Amino acid sequence: FISGDIAPAEGIVKLPALPPYATDYWSTTNYYWPTISENLTQISEGGLATFEPDQPDGPFGFGSSLKLGNDQCVIDGSFVHPKDECMKHIKNCNKGLSFSIFEK
């Protein structure tokens, strides 16, 4: 124990305040888009027209988000790392696949 620390009672395990590894989004993932609008390859409204998306603040740890209407769509069609077979086709994901979408 560090000088000044009080030893825990017998049978009590003292845990560190923070884990000894990175816990921020960009360190715990293979793909991370802090500002999704910078990664868009296609943007459409009703299938044909384009639009300028509303970009309010995103969740903590990210930049801006996108606010889309019912008939608006955005696509990032070029994000896959060249050797990432899992992202090329789900059948290649022998350890599974996980992703997060934040919706407000």
Secondary structure, DSSP 8 states (H G I E B T S, - for coil): --TT-----TT-----SS-SS--SGGGS-S---SSGGGG-SEEEETTTB----B--B-STTS-B--B--TTEEEE-TT-S-TT-HHHH-GGG-TT---------
